[in-house]
Every structure is written in C-alpha cells, then in structure tokens.
Amino acid sequence: MILDQVKSKSTYKKDTTSEKPLRSILKTVSWRIVGTVDTIAISWVLTGEIETALAIGSVELVTKMILYFGHERLWNMISFGKE
C-alpha cells in the first residue's frame, strides 16, 4: 500500500484536483499566523515588553511573506525534482 503510493507519480493535474488553490492559500495564511504568534511570544519572553514583541511580530509577518514568495520563485527556476 505504501509502496504503491511511492511508485505512483504525482502530476500537476492530479495535484490541482486533490487540493484546490483556495485551500493552499488558507493553509499558508493559517501557518503564517502560527509563525507570527510564535515570534511575538518569543520576543515577549526575551524583551519583557509586549509593545516590542508586537512590533517585531508585525515586521516579521510582512518580511516572511516576501521572503517566502522570493524563495518559491527561485525554486521554480530550479529543475531538480520536476518531471
């Protein structure tokens, strides 16, 4: 059963039917919220100041999305793992 899944190759058409883009967008946003809350909590513990922690979290929210987008675009130019 597991070997059958490993042997079967995934295709873009199959991927788009198994998970809709809206689901991917929602997963991305929810993960970014989790990451930002984590950053705020760590910043609060380290600084002891909620205002500073919220400022760090706010900046991090934007910069991480920009970095992730750039990371994805760079990986899109690499042929490794593509069929």
PyMOL Python script that loads the backbone (N, CA, C, O; Angstrom):
from pymol import cmd

cmd.read_pdbstr("""\
ATOM      1  N   MET A   1       0.825  -1.193   0.000  1.00  0.00           N
ATOM      2  CA  MET A   1       0.000   0.000   0.000  1.00  0.00           C
ATOM      3  C   MET A   1       0.872   1.261   0.000  1.00  0.00           C
ATOM      4  O   MET A   1       0.684   2.152  -0.828  1.00  0.00           O
ATOM      5  N   ILE A   2       1.809   1.326   0.919  1.00  0.00           N
ATOM      6  CA  ILE A   2       2.704   2.481   0.957  1.00  0.00           C
ATOM      7  C   ILE A   2       3.578   2.494  -0.287  1.00  0.00           C
ATOM      8  O   ILE A   2       3.823   3.554  -0.862  1.00  0.00           O
ATOM      9  N   LEU A   3       4.054   1.319  -0.708  1.00  0.00           N
ATOM     10  CA  LEU A   3       4.888   1.245  -1.909  1.00  0.00           C
ATOM     11  C   LEU A   3       4.116   1.684  -3.143  1.00  0.00           C
ATOM     12  O   LEU A   3       4.690   2.304  -4.038  1.00  0.00           O
ATOM     13  N   ASP A   4       2.833   1.377  -3.208  1.00  0.00           N
ATOM     14  CA  ASP A   4       2.018   1.822  -4.335  1.00  0.00           C
ATOM     15  C   ASP A   4       1.960   3.339  -4.397  1.00  0.00           C
ATOM     16  O   ASP A   4       2.008   3.923  -5.479  1.00  0.00           O
ATOM     17  N   GLN A   5       1.857   3.977  -3.237  1.00  0.00           N
ATOM     18  CA  GLN A   5       1.815   5.436  -3.195  1.00  0.00           C
ATOM     19  C   GLN A   5       3.148   6.035  -3.606  1.00  0.00           C
ATOM     20  O   GLN A   5       3.183   7.070  -4.272  1.00  0.00           O
ATOM     21  N   VAL A   6       4.243   5.399  -3.218  1.00  0.00           N
ATOM     22  CA  VAL A   6       5.562   5.899  -3.568  1.00  0.00           C
ATOM     23  C   VAL A   6       5.789   5.759  -5.070  1.00  0.00           C
ATOM     24  O   VAL A   6       6.350   6.656  -5.700  1.00  0.00           O
ATOM     25  N   LYS A   7       5.355   4.634  -5.646  1.00  0.00           N
ATOM     26  CA  LYS A   7       5.568   4.374  -7.058  1.00  0.00           C
ATOM     27  C   LYS A   7       4.715   5.259  -7.951  1.00  0.00           C
ATOM     28  O   LYS A   7       5.139   5.619  -9.049  1.00  0.00           O
ATOM     29  N   SER A   8       3.517   5.616  -7.496  1.00  0.00           N
ATOM     30  CA  SER A   8       2.658   6.444  -8.339  1.00  0.00           C
ATOM     31  C   SER A   8       3.165   7.876  -8.326  1.00  0.00           C
ATOM     32  O   SER A   8       3.356   8.476  -7.268  1.00  0.00           O
ATOM     33  N   LYS A   9       3.377   8.408  -9.515  1.00  0.00           N
ATOM     34  CA  LYS A   9       3.905   9.763  -9.632  1.00  0.00           C
ATOM     35  C   LYS A   9       2.771  10.768  -9.553  1.00  0.00           C
ATOM     36  O   LYS A   9       1.684  10.548 -10.086  1.00  0.00           O
ATOM     37  N   SER A  10       3.039  11.849  -8.894  1.00  0.00           N
ATOM     38  CA  SER A  10       2.072  12.929  -8.793  1.00  0.00           C
ATOM     39  C   SER A  10       2.200  13.819 -10.021  1.00  0.00           C
ATOM     40  O   SER A  10       3.303  14.078 -10.501  1.00  0.00           O
ATOM     41  N   THR A  11       1.078  14.275 -10.514  1.00  0.00           N
ATOM     42  CA  THR A  11       1.092  15.201 -11.631  1.00  0.00           C
ATOM     43  C   THR A  11       0.417  16.490 -11.215  1.00  0.00           C
ATOM     44  O   THR A  11      -0.338  16.524 -10.243  1.00  0.00           O
ATOM     45  N   TYR A  12       0.692  17.545 -11.953  1.00  0.00           N
ATOM     46  CA  TYR A  12       0.071  18.827 -11.629  1.00  0.00           C
ATOM     47  C   TYR A  12      -1.442  18.712 -11.700  1.00  0.00           C
ATOM     48  O   TYR A  12      -2.155  19.233 -10.842  1.00  0.00           O
ATOM     49  N   LYS A  13      -1.933  18.018 -12.740  1.00  0.00           N
ATOM     50  CA  LYS A  13      -3.380  17.868 -12.882  1.00  0.00           C
ATOM     51  C   LYS A  13      -3.964  17.155 -11.671  1.00  0.00           C
ATOM     52  O   LYS A  13      -5.001  17.558 -11.144  1.00  0.00           O
ATOM     53  N   LYS A  14      -3.291  16.088 -11.228  1.00  0.00           N
ATOM     54  CA  LYS A  14      -3.757  15.360 -10.052  1.00  0.00           C
ATOM     55  C   LYS A  14      -3.676  16.239  -8.805  1.00  0.00           C
ATOM     56  O   LYS A  14      -4.585  16.237  -7.974  1.00  0.00           O
ATOM     57  N   ASP A  15      -2.571  16.994  -8.680  1.00  0.00           N
ATOM     58  CA  ASP A  15      -2.413  17.870  -7.516  1.00  0.00           C
ATOM     59  C   ASP A  15      -3.511  18.927  -7.457  1.00  0.00           C
ATOM     60  O   ASP A  15      -4.032  19.223  -6.382  1.00  0.00           O
ATOM     61  N   THR A  16      -3.866  19.498  -8.614  1.00  0.00           N
ATOM     62  CA  THR A  16      -4.875  20.547  -8.607  1.00  0.00           C
ATOM     63  C   THR A  16      -6.254  19.994  -8.296  1.00  0.00           C
ATOM     64  O   THR A  16      -7.111  20.725  -7.799  1.00  0.00           O
ATOM     65  N   THR A  17      -6.485  18.728  -8.576  1.00  0.00           N
ATOM     66  CA  THR A  17      -7.790  18.157  -8.248  1.00  0.00           C
ATOM     67  C   THR A  17      -7.838  17.677  -6.802  1.00  0.00           C
ATOM     68  O   THR A  17      -8.917  17.571  -6.220  1.00  0.00           O
ATOM     69  N   SER A  18      -6.676  17.385  -6.219  1.00  0.00           N
ATOM     70  CA  SER A  18      -6.677  16.900  -4.851  1.00  0.00           C
ATOM     71  C   SER A  18      -6.687  18.034  -3.828  1.00  0.00           C
ATOM     72  O   SER A  18      -7.177  17.863  -2.712  1.00  0.00           O
ATOM     73  N   GLU A  19      -6.156  19.168  -4.203  1.00  0.00           N
ATOM     74  CA  GLU A  19      -6.165  20.312  -3.292  1.00  0.00           C
ATOM     75  C   GLU A  19      -6.360  21.584  -4.099  1.00  0.00           C
ATOM     76  O   GLU A  19      -5.545  21.931  -4.954  1.00  0.00           O
ATOM     77  N   LYS A  20      -7.438  22.260  -3.814  1.00  0.00           N
ATOM     78  CA  LYS A  20      -7.752  23.484  -4.553  1.00  0.00           C
ATOM     79  C   LYS A  20      -6.855  24.629  -4.092  1.00  0.00           C
ATOM     80  O   LYS A  20      -6.417  24.653  -2.942  1.00  0.00           O
ATOM     81  N   PRO A  21      -6.579  25.582  -4.993  1.00  0.00           N
ATOM     82  CA  PRO A  21      -5.717  26.719  -4.632  1.00  0.00           C
ATOM     83  C   PRO A  21      -6.198  27.475  -3.397  1.00  0.00           C
ATOM     84  O   PRO A  21      -5.377  27.919  -2.595  1.00  0.00           O
ATOM     85  N   LEU A  22      -7.504  27.629  -3.230  1.00  0.00           N
ATOM     86  CA  LEU A  22      -8.016  28.345  -2.057  1.00  0.00           C
ATOM     87  C   LEU A  22      -7.590  27.644  -0.768  1.00  0.00           C
ATOM     88  O   LEU A  22      -7.261  28.302   0.219  1.00  0.00           O
ATOM     89  N   ARG A  23      -7.595  26.316  -0.778  1.00  0.00           N
ATOM     90  CA  ARG A  23      -7.153  25.560   0.397  1.00  0.00           C
ATOM     91  C   ARG A  23      -5.684  25.863   0.685  1.00  0.00           C
ATOM     92  O   ARG A  23      -5.304  26.066   1.838  1.00  0.00           O
ATOM     93  N   SER A  24      -4.861  25.892  -0.361  1.00  0.00           N
ATOM     94  CA  SER A  24      -3.440  26.202  -0.182  1.00  0.00           C
ATOM     95  C   SER A  24      -3.248  27.607   0.372  1.00  0.00           C
ATOM     96  O   SER A  24      -2.396  27.824   1.234  1.00  0.00           O
ATOM     97  N   ILE A  25      -4.027  28.553  -0.112  1.00  0.00           N
ATOM     98  CA  ILE A  25      -3.947  29.933   0.380  1.00  0.00           C
ATOM     99  C   ILE A  25      -4.324  29.987   1.855  1.00  0.00           C
ATOM    100  O   ILE A  25      -3.637  30.630   2.649  1.00  0.00           O
ATOM    101  N   LEU A  26      -5.404  29.319   2.225  1.00  0.00           N
ATOM    102  CA  LEU A  26      -5.833  29.313   3.624  1.00  0.00           C
ATOM    103  C   LEU A  26      -4.801  28.642   4.521  1.00  0.00           C
ATOM    104  O   LEU A  26      -4.555  29.100   5.637  1.00  0.00           O
ATOM    105  N   LYS A  27      -4.196  27.562   4.040  1.00  0.00           N
ATOM    106  CA  LYS A  27      -3.141  26.899   4.804  1.00  0.00           C
ATOM    107  C   LYS A  27      -1.940  27.821   4.974  1.00  0.00           C
ATOM    108  O   LYS A  27      -1.335  27.865   6.046  1.00  0.00           O
ATOM    109  N   THR A  28      -1.597  28.547   3.937  1.00  0.00           N
ATOM    110  CA  THR A  28      -0.476  29.487   4.001  1.00  0.00           C
ATOM    111  C   THR A  28      -0.745  30.577   5.032  1.00  0.00           C
ATOM    112  O   THR A  28       0.116  30.883   5.856  1.00  0.00           O
ATOM    113  N   VAL A  29      -1.927  31.158   4.987  1.00  0.00           N
ATOM    114  CA  VAL A  29      -2.283  32.228   5.925  1.00  0.00           C
ATOM    115  C   VAL A  29      -2.323  31.694   7.356  1.00  0.00           C
ATOM    116  O   VAL A  29      -1.815  32.343   8.270  1.00  0.00           O
ATOM    117  N   SER A  30      -2.921  30.522   7.558  1.00  0.00           N
ATOM    118  CA  SER A  30      -3.006  29.981   8.915  1.00  0.00           C
ATOM    119  C   SER A  30      -1.616  29.653   9.465  1.00  0.00           C
ATOM    120  O   SER A  30      -1.349  29.872  10.646  1.00  0.00           O
ATOM    121  N   TRP A  31      -0.731  29.128   8.611  1.00  0.00           N
ATOM    122  CA  TRP A  31       0.630  28.836   9.058  1.00  0.00           C
ATOM    123  C   TRP A  31       1.383  30.119   9.384  1.00  0.00           C
ATOM    124  O   TRP A  31       2.144  30.157  10.351  1.00  0.00           O
ATOM    125  N   ARG A  32       1.183  31.166   8.595  1.00  0.00           N
ATOM    126  CA  ARG A  32       1.844  32.437   8.853  1.00  0.00           C
ATOM    127  C   ARG A  32       1.368  33.019  10.183  1.00  0.00           C
ATOM    128  O   ARG A  32       2.160  33.609  10.917  1.00  0.00           O
ATOM    129  N   ILE A  33       0.086  32.859  10.499  1.00  0.00           N
ATOM    130  CA  ILE A  33      -0.446  33.326  11.793  1.00  0.00           C
ATOM    131  C   ILE A  33       0.226  32.571  12.932  1.00  0.00           C
ATOM    132  O   ILE A  33       0.641  33.179  13.919  1.00  0.00           O
ATOM    133  N   VAL A  34       0.334  31.257  12.805  1.00  0.00           N
ATOM    134  CA  VAL A  34       1.003  30.450  13.831  1.00  0.00           C
ATOM    135  C   VAL A  34       2.447  30.923  14.013  1.00  0.00           C
ATOM    136  O   VAL A  34       2.911  31.093  15.141  1.00  0.00           O
ATOM    137  N   GLY A  35       3.152  31.132  12.902  1.00  0.00           N
ATOM    138  CA  GLY A  35       4.542  31.579  12.974  1.00  0.00           C
ATOM    139  C   GLY A  35       4.682  32.945  13.619  1.00  0.00           C
ATOM    140  O   GLY A  35       5.605  33.171  14.402  1.00  0.00           O
ATOM    141  N   THR A  36       3.778  33.852  13.300  1.00  0.00           N
ATOM    142  CA  THR A  36       3.840  35.198  13.861  1.00  0.00           C
ATOM    143  C   THR A  36       3.518  35.198  15.347  1.00  0.00           C
ATOM    144  O   THR A  36       4.168  35.905  16.117  1.00  0.00           O
ATOM    145  N   VAL A  37       2.533  34.423  15.759  1.00  0.00           N
ATOM    146  CA  VAL A  37       2.215  34.316  17.195  1.00  0.00           C
ATOM    147  C   VAL A  37       3.422  33.758  17.950  1.00  0.00           C
ATOM    148  O   VAL A  37       3.733  34.207  19.054  1.00  0.00           O
ATOM    149  N   ASP A  38       4.094  32.784  17.354  1.00  0.00           N
ATOM    150  CA  ASP A  38       5.299  32.217  17.962  1.00  0.00           C
ATOM    151  C   ASP A  38       6.381  33.285  18.107  1.00  0.00           C
ATOM    152  O   ASP A  38       7.012  33.393  19.159  1.00  0.00           O
ATOM    153  N   THR A  39       6.592  34.066  17.064  1.00  0.00           N
ATOM    154  CA  THR A  39       7.602  35.128  17.103  1.00  0.00           C
ATOM    155  C   THR A  39       7.255  36.163  18.173  1.00  0.00           C
ATOM    156  O   THR A  39       8.131  36.615  18.911  1.00  0.00           O
ATOM    157  N   ILE A  40       5.995  36.531  18.255  1.00  0.00           N
ATOM    158  CA  ILE A  40       5.565  37.502  19.270  1.00  0.00           C
ATOM    159  C   ILE A  40       5.798  36.943  20.669  1.00  0.00           C
ATOM    160  O   ILE A  40       6.292  37.652  21.545  1.00  0.00           O
ATOM    161  N   ALA A  41       5.449  35.689  20.882  1.00  0.00           N
ATOM    162  CA  ALA A  41       5.633  35.075  22.204  1.00  0.00           C
ATOM    163  C   ALA A  41       7.112  35.020  22.588  1.00  0.00           C
ATOM    164  O   ALA A  41       7.474  35.358  23.715  1.00  0.00           O
ATOM    165  N   ILE A  42       7.953  34.601  21.666  1.00  0.00           N
ATOM    166  CA  ILE A  42       9.391  34.539  21.949  1.00  0.00           C
ATOM    167  C   ILE A  42       9.943  35.935  22.213  1.00  0.00           C
ATOM    168  O   ILE A  42      10.725  36.133  23.143  1.00  0.00           O
ATOM    169  N   SER A  43       9.533  36.904  21.391  1.00  0.00           N
ATOM    170  CA  SER A  43      10.002  38.280  21.568  1.00  0.00           C
ATOM    171  C   SER A  43       9.564  38.843  22.911  1.00  0.00           C
ATOM    172  O   SER A  43      10.318  39.566  23.561  1.00  0.00           O
ATOM    173  N   TRP A  44       8.361  38.518  23.323  1.00  0.00           N
ATOM    174  CA  TRP A  44       7.842  38.992  24.608  1.00  0.00           C
ATOM    175  C   TRP A  44       8.647  38.405  25.762  1.00  0.00           C
ATOM    176  O   TRP A  44       9.002  39.105  26.710  1.00  0.00           O
ATOM    177  N   VAL A  45       8.927  37.109  25.664  1.00  0.00           N
ATOM    178  CA  VAL A  45       9.721  36.457  26.712  1.00  0.00           C
ATOM    179  C   VAL A  45      11.120  37.070  26.783  1.00  0.00           C
ATOM    180  O   VAL A  45      11.632  37.329  27.872  1.00  0.00           O
ATOM    181  N   LEU A  46      11.727  37.299  25.638  1.00  0.00           N
ATOM    182  CA  LEU A  46      13.097  37.818  25.620  1.00  0.00           C
ATOM    183  C   LEU A  46      13.201  39.291  26.012  1.00  0.00           C
ATOM    184  O   LEU A  46      14.159  39.699  26.669  1.00  0.00           O
ATOM    185  N   THR A  47      12.201  40.092  25.602  1.00  0.00           N
ATOM    186  CA  THR A  47      12.281  41.534  25.891  1.00  0.00           C
ATOM    187  C   THR A  47      11.497  41.932  27.131  1.00  0.00           C
ATOM    188  O   THR A  47      11.823  42.924  27.784  1.00  0.00           O
ATOM    189  N   GLY A  48      10.467  41.164  27.459  1.00  0.00           N
ATOM    190  CA  GLY A  48       9.613  41.530  28.589  1.00  0.00           C
ATOM    191  C   GLY A  48       8.659  42.666  28.268  1.00  0.00           C
ATOM    192  O   GLY A  48       7.975  43.178  29.153  1.00  0.00           O
ATOM    193  N   GLU A  49       8.613  43.063  26.991  1.00  0.00           N
ATOM    194  CA  GLU A  49       7.761  44.180  26.586  1.00  0.00           C
ATOM    195  C   GLU A  49       6.823  43.746  25.466  1.00  0.00           C
ATOM    196  O   GLU A  49       7.273  43.372  24.383  1.00  0.00           O
ATOM    197  N   ILE A  50       5.526  43.798  25.727  1.00  0.00           N
ATOM    198  CA  ILE A  50       4.549  43.363  24.728  1.00  0.00           C
ATOM    199  C   ILE A  50       4.553  44.275  23.502  1.00  0.00           C
ATOM    200  O   ILE A  50       4.357  43.809  22.380  1.00  0.00           O
ATOM    201  N   GLU A  51       4.776  45.579  23.716  1.00  0.00           N
ATOM    202  CA  GLU A  51       4.795  46.508  22.583  1.00  0.00           C
ATOM    203  C   GLU A  51       5.924  46.165  21.616  1.00  0.00           C
ATOM    204  O   GLU A  51       5.729  46.162  20.400  1.00  0.00           O
ATOM    205  N   THR A  52       7.092  45.880  22.155  1.00  0.00           N
ATOM    206  CA  THR A  52       8.238  45.491  21.324  1.00  0.00           C
ATOM    207  C   THR A  52       7.958  44.166  20.623  1.00  0.00           C
ATOM    208  O   THR A  52       8.261  44.009  19.440  1.00  0.00           O
ATOM    209  N   ALA A  53       7.386  43.226  21.344  1.00  0.00           N
ATOM    210  CA  ALA A  53       7.065  41.920  20.771  1.00  0.00           C
ATOM    211  C   ALA A  53       6.068  42.053  19.618  1.00  0.00           C
ATOM    212  O   ALA A  53       6.216  41.393  18.590  1.00  0.00           O
ATOM    213  N   LEU A  54       5.065  42.897  19.787  1.00  0.00           N
ATOM    214  CA  LEU A  54       4.083  43.105  18.719  1.00  0.00           C
ATOM    215  C   LEU A  54       4.721  43.803  17.512  1.00  0.00           C
ATOM    216  O   LEU A  54       4.391  43.497  16.367  1.00  0.00           O
ATOM    217  N   ALA A  55       5.626  44.733  17.774  1.00  0.00           N
ATOM    218  CA  ALA A  55       6.321  45.411  16.674  1.00  0.00           C
ATOM    219  C   ALA A  55       7.169  44.416  15.886  1.00  0.00           C
ATOM    220  O   ALA A  55       7.155  44.423  14.655  1.00  0.00           O
ATOM    221  N   ILE A  56       7.901  43.568  16.588  1.00  0.00           N
ATOM    222  CA  ILE A  56       8.716  42.548  15.927  1.00  0.00           C
ATOM    223  C   ILE A  56       7.823  41.600  15.134  1.00  0.00           C
ATOM    224  O   ILE A  56       8.133  41.267  13.990  1.00  0.00           O
ATOM    225  N   GLY A  57       6.725  41.166  15.731  1.00  0.00           N
ATOM    226  CA  GLY A  57       5.796  40.263  15.052  1.00  0.00           C
ATOM    227  C   GLY A  57       5.183  40.888  13.807  1.00  0.00           C
ATOM    228  O   GLY A  57       4.991  40.212  12.796  1.00  0.00           O
ATOM    229  N   SER A  58       4.879  42.172  13.881  1.00  0.00           N
ATOM    230  CA  SER A  58       4.288  42.861  12.726  1.00  0.00           C
ATOM    231  C   SER A  58       5.261  42.941  11.556  1.00  0.00           C
ATOM    232  O   SER A  58       4.888  42.700  10.409  1.00  0.00           O
ATOM    233  N   VAL A  59       6.499  43.279  11.853  1.00  0.00           N
ATOM    234  CA  VAL A  59       7.519  43.355  10.806  1.00  0.00           C
ATOM    235  C   VAL A  59       7.772  41.962  10.236  1.00  0.00           C
ATOM    236  O   VAL A  59       7.861  41.786   9.021  1.00  0.00           O
ATOM    237  N   GLU A  60       7.885  40.992  11.111  1.00  0.00           N
ATOM    238  CA  GLU A  60       8.154  39.616  10.712  1.00  0.00           C
ATOM    239  C   GLU A  60       7.046  39.062   9.817  1.00  0.00           C
ATOM    240  O   GLU A  60       7.325  38.308   8.886  1.00  0.00           O
ATOM    241  N   LEU A  61       5.820  39.421  10.084  1.00  0.00           N
ATOM    242  CA  LEU A  61       4.688  38.950   9.294  1.00  0.00           C
ATOM    243  C   LEU A  61       4.870  39.325   7.827  1.00  0.00           C
ATOM    244  O   LEU A  61       4.675  38.499   6.936  1.00  0.00           O
ATOM    245  N   VAL A  62       5.243  40.572   7.589  1.00  0.00           N
ATOM    246  CA  VAL A  62       5.410  41.065   6.219  1.00  0.00           C
ATOM    247  C   VAL A  62       6.683  40.520   5.585  1.00  0.00           C
ATOM    248  O   VAL A  62       6.653  40.035   4.454  1.00  0.00           O
ATOM    249  N   THR A  63       7.799  40.593   6.301  1.00  0.00           N
ATOM    250  CA  THR A  63       9.069  40.167   5.703  1.00  0.00           C
ATOM    251  C   THR A  63       9.081  38.677   5.385  1.00  0.00           C
ATOM    252  O   THR A  63       9.643  38.274   4.367  1.00  0.00           O
ATOM    253  N   LYS A  64       8.479  37.856   6.225  1.00  0.00           N
ATOM    254  CA  LYS A  64       8.469  36.415   5.971  1.00  0.00           C
ATOM    255  C   LYS A  64       7.634  36.076   4.736  1.00  0.00           C
ATOM    256  O   LYS A  64       7.979  35.154   3.997  1.00  0.00           O
ATOM    257  N   MET A  65       6.553  36.797   4.504  1.00  0.00           N
ATOM    258  CA  MET A  65       5.764  36.539   3.297  1.00  0.00           C
ATOM    259  C   MET A  65       6.552  36.924   2.052  1.00  0.00           C
ATOM    260  O   MET A  65       6.513  36.210   1.049  1.00  0.00           O
ATOM    261  N   ILE A  66       7.262  38.041   2.105  1.00  0.00           N
ATOM    262  CA  ILE A  66       8.068  38.478   0.963  1.00  0.00           C
ATOM    263  C   ILE A  66       9.202  37.476   0.715  1.00  0.00           C
ATOM    264  O   ILE A  66       9.444  37.076  -0.424  1.00  0.00           O
ATOM    265  N   LEU A  67       9.883  37.079   1.770  1.00  0.00           N
ATOM    266  CA  LEU A  67      10.959  36.103   1.637  1.00  0.00           C
ATOM    267  C   LEU A  67      10.443  34.769   1.103  1.00  0.00           C
ATOM    268  O   LEU A  67      11.090  34.149   0.258  1.00  0.00           O
ATOM    269  N   TYR A  68       9.293  34.325   1.586  1.00  0.00           N
ATOM    270  CA  TYR A  68       8.734  33.058   1.123  1.00  0.00           C
ATOM    271  C   TYR A  68       8.399  33.128  -0.370  1.00  0.00           C
ATOM    272  O   TYR A  68       8.669  32.187  -1.116  1.00  0.00           O
ATOM    273  N   PHE A  69       7.819  34.230  -0.793  1.00  0.00           N
ATOM    274  CA  PHE A  69       7.479  34.393  -2.205  1.00  0.00           C
ATOM    275  C   PHE A  69       8.746  34.326  -3.062  1.00  0.00           C
ATOM    276  O   PHE A  69       8.775  33.630  -4.077  1.00  0.00           O
ATOM    277  N   GLY A  70       9.783  35.044  -2.655  1.00  0.00           N
ATOM    278  CA  GLY A  70      11.045  35.004  -3.384  1.00  0.00           C
ATOM    279  C   GLY A  70      11.645  33.609  -3.406  1.00  0.00           C
ATOM    280  O   GLY A  70      12.164  33.165  -4.430  1.00  0.00           O
ATOM    281  N   HIS A  71      11.576  32.925  -2.287  1.00  0.00           N
ATOM    282  CA  HIS A  71      12.068  31.551  -2.168  1.00  0.00           C
ATOM    283  C   HIS A  71      11.336  30.628  -3.138  1.00  0.00           C
ATOM    284  O   HIS A  71      11.959  29.814  -3.820  1.00  0.00           O
ATOM    285  N   GLU A  72      10.021  30.757  -3.196  1.00  0.00           N
ATOM    286  CA  GLU A  72       9.226  29.943  -4.118  1.00  0.00           C
ATOM    287  C   GLU A  72       9.578  30.234  -5.572  1.00  0.00           C
ATOM    288  O   GLU A  72       9.680  29.310  -6.379  1.00  0.00           O
ATOM    289  N   ARG A  73       9.765  31.505  -5.915  1.00  0.00           N
ATOM    290  CA  ARG A  73      10.084  31.865  -7.293  1.00  0.00           C
ATOM    291  C   ARG A  73      11.460  31.334  -7.686  1.00  0.00           C
ATOM    292  O   ARG A  73      11.652  30.880  -8.814  1.00  0.00           O
ATOM    293  N   LEU A  74      12.418  31.388  -6.759  1.00  0.00           N
ATOM    294  CA  LEU A  74      13.737  30.822  -7.040  1.00  0.00           C
ATOM    295  C   LEU A  74      13.655  29.313  -7.263  1.00  0.00           C
ATOM    296  O   LEU A  74      14.256  28.793  -8.203  1.00  0.00           O
ATOM    297  N   TRP A  75      12.920  28.613  -6.408  1.00  0.00           N
ATOM    298  CA  TRP A  75      12.767  27.167  -6.566  1.00  0.00           C
ATOM    299  C   TRP A  75      12.059  26.834  -7.867  1.00  0.00           C
ATOM    300  O   TRP A  75      12.302  25.777  -8.450  1.00  0.00           O
ATOM    301  N   ASN A  76      11.202  27.704  -8.322  1.00  0.00           N
ATOM    302  CA  ASN A  76      10.503  27.472  -9.580  1.00  0.00           C
ATOM    303  C   ASN A  76      11.469  27.468 -10.764  1.00  0.00           C
ATOM    304  O   ASN A  76      11.181  26.851 -11.790  1.00  0.00           O
ATOM    305  N   MET A  77      12.611  28.147 -10.635  1.00  0.00           N
ATOM    306  CA  MET A  77      13.604  28.188 -11.706  1.00  0.00           C
ATOM    307  C   MET A  77      14.543  26.975 -11.685  1.00  0.00           C
ATOM    308  O   MET A  77      15.275  26.737 -12.646  1.00  0.00           O
ATOM    309  N   ILE A  78      14.518  26.209 -10.586  1.00  0.00           N
ATOM    310  CA  ILE A  78      15.381  25.036 -10.469  1.00  0.00           C
ATOM    311  C   ILE A  78      14.646  23.812 -10.999  1.00  0.00           C
ATOM    312  O   ILE A  78      13.503  23.554 -10.622  1.00  0.00           O
ATOM    313  N   SER A  79      15.308  23.060 -11.876  1.00  0.00           N
ATOM    314  CA  SER A  79      14.639  21.920 -12.496  1.00  0.00           C
ATOM    315  C   SER A  79      14.671  20.666 -11.638  1.00  0.00           C
ATOM    316  O   SER A  79      13.971  19.702 -11.948  1.00  0.00           O
ATOM    317  N   PHE A  80      15.455  20.646 -10.575  1.00  0.00           N
ATOM    318  CA  PHE A  80      15.554  19.458  -9.732  1.00  0.00           C
ATOM    319  C   PHE A  80      14.194  19.030  -9.211  1.00  0.00           C
ATOM    320  O   PHE A  80      13.466  19.836  -8.632  1.00  0.00           O
ATOM    321  N   GLY A  81      13.846  17.761  -9.415  1.00  0.00           N
ATOM    322  CA  GLY A  81      12.588  17.210  -8.913  1.00  0.00           C
ATOM    323  C   GLY A  81      11.386  17.431  -9.806  1.00  0.00           C
ATOM    324  O   GLY A  81      10.294  16.946  -9.508  1.00  0.00           O
ATOM    325  N   LYS A  82      11.569  18.150 -10.885  1.00  0.00           N
ATOM    326  CA  LYS A  82      10.469  18.355 -11.813  1.00  0.00           C
ATOM    327  C   LYS A  82      10.494  17.263 -12.866  1.00  0.00           C
ATOM    328  O   LYS A  82      11.552  16.712 -13.172  1.00  0.00           O
ATOM    329  N   GLU A  83       9.357  16.955 -13.409  1.00  0.00           N
ATOM    330  CA  GLU A  83       9.299  15.935 -14.461  1.00  0.00           C
ATOM    331  C   GLU A  83       9.507  16.530 -15.822  1.00  0.00           C
ATOM    332  O   GLU A  83       9.488  15.810 -16.820  1.00  0.00           O
TER     333      GLU A  83
END
""", "prot")
cmd.dss("prot")
cmd.show_as("cartoon", "prot")
cmd.util.cbc("prot")
cmd.orient("prot")
